Amino acid sequence: MIGALTAARHAVAPFPHWHMENVLPPSVTAALLAWDPGATFHAGENDGRRDVRNGRRIFVTPAVRDRDADLDLLAHLFDAPAARRHFERTCHIDLAHTFLRLELCLDTDGFWLSPHTDIGAKRLTLLISLSIDPDAHEWGTDLLTPQGRPVARASGAFNSGLLFIPSDRSWHGFVRRPITGLRRTLIVNYVGPEWQSRGELAFPPQ
């Protein structure tokens, strides 16, 4: 993961972001592909927001880490001091006193996301594409202007990543288009101590 971050390609428009490749090791991607809690947790038709499905969202929690060694490895990869330092140096941010939040998203046809910025308690966002369907390269996150106009699209290629620091410029979403299969994404966030949903964290405070 650190190697992928070191080799990341930086872009500045429409807001600063980085494109990453081969983000996760094979054992971790295999575990994420095997993890499917059932169709109840698939997001299809919605109103453009994930939070309307808060009771049916999937997180790497301590209980998940306890039962799957590879998902435990995933959490430790991102929570390791070396990984945090590399993110801080690359993105010129301070991740002190933040907590790791890992969400697996399973999206089907009809899903879309309205323009939003992730601003608030999220200090960093990394979106890792894990779809294996033939059209998955078209399912990357859309980068938008503040007016909501799409100007770029991240790769949806398997194990590629889009990294950015949430700000009042970081408008992104998913413009509605066909999803001919299962769009699988791992959302990695470091969140501040003000984050209220402690049950979503990989390593909650004691």
C-alpha positions in Angstrom: 0.0 0.0 0.0 2.8 2.4 0.8 4.4 1.6 -2.6 1.2 2.5 -4.3 1.0 5.8 -2.4 4.6 6.6 -3.3 3.9 6.1 -7.0 0.6 7.9 -6.9 -0.1 10.4 -9.7 -1.1 13.9 -8.4 -3.6 16.1 -10.2 -4.9 19.5 -9.1 -8.2 19.9 -11.0 -11.0 20.2 -10.2 -9.5 19.8 -6.7 -6.2 18.2 -5.5 -6.3 14.4 -5.7 -4.1 11.4 -6.3 -4.6 8.3 -8.5 -3.2 5.1 -7.2 -2.8 1.6 -8.7 -2.4 -1.8 -7.0 -3.3 -0.4 -3.7 -4.0 -3.6 -1.7 -2.1 -6.9 -1.4 -3.7 -9.9 -3.1 -4.7 -11.7 0.1 -6.7 -8.6 1.2 -8.4 -8.1 -2.2 -9.4 -11.8 -2.2 -10.9 -11.4 1.3 -12.9 -8.3 0.2 -14.1 -10.1 -2.9 -15.2 -13.1 -0.8 -17.1 -10.8 1.7 -20.7 -10.5 0.7 -23.3 -10.3 3.5 -26.1 -10.8 1.0 -28.4 -8.8 -1.3 -29.9 -6.9 1.6 -26.7 -5.0 1.9 -26.5 -4.1 -1.9 -27.3 -0.5 -2.7 -29.5 -0.1 -5.8 -32.2 2.5 -6.2 -31.7 5.3 -3.7 -32.0 9.1 -3.4 -28.3 9.8 -4.1 -27.1 9.4 -0.5 -25.6 6.5 1.4 -26.7 7.6 4.8 -30.4 6.7 4.1 -29.2 3.1 4.4 -27.3 3.4 7.7 -28.7 0.2 9.1 -27.4 -1.7 6.0 -23.8 -0.6 5.7 -20.8 -2.8 6.0 -17.7 -1.8 8.1 -14.5 -3.5 9.2 -15.1 -3.5 12.9 -13.3 -5.3 15.7 -15.7 -8.2 15.3 -15.0 -8.5 11.6 -11.3 -8.3 12.3 -11.5 -11.1 14.8 -13.1 -13.5 12.4 -11.0 -12.8 9.3 -7.2 -12.5 9.5 -6.9 -10.8 6.1 -9.4 -8.1 7.0 -7.5 -7.7 10.2 -4.4 -7.3 8.1 -6.2 -4.6 6.0 -7.0 -2.6 9.1 -3.5 -2.8 10.4 -2.1 -1.8 7.1 -3.9 1.5 7.2 -3.6 2.1 10.9 0.2 1.5 11.0 2.3 4.5 12.0 4.3 4.2 8.8 1.2 4.3 6.6 -0.1 7.3 8.5 3.2 9.1 8.1 3.2 8.5 4.3 -0.4 9.9 4.0 0.6 12.9 6.0 3.7 13.6 3.9 2.0 13.0 0.6 -1.1 15.0 1.3 0.4 17.6 3.7 -2.0 16.8 6.5 -2.0 15.9 10.2 -3.7 12.6 11.1 -2.9 12.8 14.8 -5.8 11.8 17.0 -7.8 10.3 14.1 -9.5 7.0 13.8 -9.6 4.5 10.9 -13.0 3.9 9.2 -13.2 1.2 6.5 -16.5 0.7 4.7 -17.2 -1.9 2.0 -19.9 -0.6 -0.5 -21.8 -3.0 -2.8 -23.7 -1.1 -5.4 -26.1 -2.4 -8.1 -27.9 -0.9 -11.1 -29.9 2.2 -10.2 -27.4 3.4 -7.6 -26.1 7.0 -7.9 -24.5 9.5 -5.5 -25.4 13.2 -5.5 -22.6 15.8 -5.4 -21.0 16.1 -2.0 -17.6 17.0 -0.5 -17.0 14.7 2.5 -16.1 17.8 4.5 -16.4 17.6 8.3 -15.0 15.0 10.5 -13.4 13.1 7.6 -9.7 14.1 7.4 -8.8 11.9 4.4 -10.8 9.9 1.8 -9.5 7.0 -0.3 -11.8 5.2 -2.6 -10.5 1.8 -3.8 -12.3 0.1 -6.7 -12.7 -3.6 -6.4 -15.2 -4.5 -9.1 -14.4 -7.4 -11.4 -17.2 -7.1 -14.0 -16.3 -6.4 -17.7 -17.6 -2.8 -17.5 -16.1 -2.0 -14.1 -13.6 0.5 -15.6 -16.5 2.8 -16.2 -17.7 2.8 -12.6 -15.1 5.1 -11.0 -16.1 8.2 -8.9 -16.9 11.4 -10.8 -15.0 14.5 -9.9 -17.3 17.6 -10.1 -17.2 21.4 -10.1 -18.9 23.2 -7.2 -21.9 23.5 -9.6 -22.1 19.7 -9.9 -20.8 19.5 -13.4 -18.7 16.3 -14.0 -15.2 17.2 -15.3 -13.3 14.0 -14.7 -13.8 10.4 -13.7 -11.5 8.2 -11.6 -10.6 4.8 -12.9 -12.9 1.9 -11.9 -10.1 -0.6 -12.7 -9.6 -3.3 -10.1 -7.5 -2.3 -7.1 -7.1 1.3 -8.3 -7.6 4.2 -5.8 -8.7 7.8 -5.7 -7.3 9.8 -2.8 -8.2 13.3 -1.7 -8.4 15.5 1.3 -12.0 16.6 2.0 -12.5 20.4 1.6 -15.0 22.8 0.4 -13.7 22.1 -3.1 -13.7 18.3 -3.1 -17.0 17.8 -4.9 -17.5 14.3 -6.2 -20.3 11.8 -6.7 -21.5 9.0 -9.0 -23.4 10.1 -12.0 -26.2 7.7 -12.7 -25.3 5.2 -15.4 -25.7 1.4 -15.9 -24.1 -0.9 -13.4 -24.0 -4.3 -15.2 -22.9 -6.3 -12.2 -21.7 -5.4 -8.7 -19.8 -2.2 -8.1 -17.6 -3.0 -5.1 -15.7 -0.1 -3.4 -13.7 0.1 -0.2 -14.0 3.5 1.3 -11.0 4.4 3.6 -11.4 7.4 5.9 -9.4 8.8 8.8 -11.9 10.6 11.0 -11.5 13.1 13.8 -12.4 12.5 17.5 -15.7 14.3 16.9 -16.9 11.3 14.9 -20.0 10.0 16.7 -20.5 6.6 15.1 -17.8 4.7 17.0 -19.3 1.4 16.0 -18.1 2.1 12.4 -14.4 2.3 13.4 -11.8 -0.4 12.9 -10.1 0.5 16.2 -12.6 2.3 18.4 -11.2 4.3 21.3 -11.3 2.4 24.6 
